[in-house]
Amino acid sequence: MPSPDTIRPLIGVNADVRENNGMDFIHTGMKYITAVIVAAGGIPVLIPSLGDVAEGGVIHIDELICRLDGLVLTGGRSNVEPHNYGGEPFRPETLRDPLRDATTLPLARKAIEAAVPLFGICRGIQEINVALGGSLHPYLWELDGVDDHRMPQTDVMANRFAIRHPVTLRSGGVFAKIARDAGHNAETVMVNSLHGQAINKVADGLRIEAVSHDGVIEGVSMPDSASFMVGVQWHAEYRVEDHAFNRGLFRAFGQAARSRAASRAGAPKTSDAA
């Protein structure tokens, strides 16, 4: 029987559809793959954005979910289209990815129903919120009193993902516990910021875990979830080895995924971190 400590869980990582030279490609950043390996201790597997086209035999979300031990919903340059939460249509220039929406929204719901550990990052937290019935601010920077949280316009990657502002952690919440376990005892965490959308109405069942200094929701959890479920608005995957709290998030997610993997393999479960 395998030991829970040595099992490497199978972790799904979703992807965008991007056009390049007249052809569509499935795309995700290496930083997500690296974080799953080095910080969560998992085996990453890329999930293509094809929608739930089970009738065509290409992909069946129910069948996929039952084979995964964890799921990471990544960031992306496109935005969740407003018709998914009853909002006004996007402006023509707004980048969208309807195949990703059609894949990740049902995928997030199925993961929660099946108690598959779920970690949403940037666009991923927005997808979780919309999948569960919440809404988004599509043009966050236009709100009164809110800073511009969009990606800095630079080709220097370290500057794009540089730390930009603090978030305050909910006292006694999941994030506060993860911070303590990571040796971070402050009530705030410094994070990067590369998003133009953000949570507006919080979906039923989600709890706010982190808020920026200008009131933007930066982190959520799901207290009644049967497994680990968190979302962050910042890019926790970027150089995860250099950020104690982000490492703690991935470690807690990885531990929950190992517990699921051990259960599926017939080994005793490890204790969930959150």
Secondary structure, 3 states (H helix, E strand, C coil): CCCCCCCCCEEEEECEEEEECCEEEEECCHHHHHHHHHCCCCEEEEECCCCCCHHHCCCCHHHHHCCCCEEEECCCCCECCHHHCCCCCCCCCCCECHHHHHHHHHHHHHHHHCCCCEEEECHHHHHHHHHCCCCEECCHHHCCCCCCCCCCCCCCHHHHCCCCEEEEECCCCHHHHHHHHCCCCCCEEEECCCCCCEECCCCCCCEEEEEECCCCEEEEECCCCCCCEEEECCCCCCCHHHCHHHHHHHHHHHHHHHHHHHHHHCCCCCCCCC
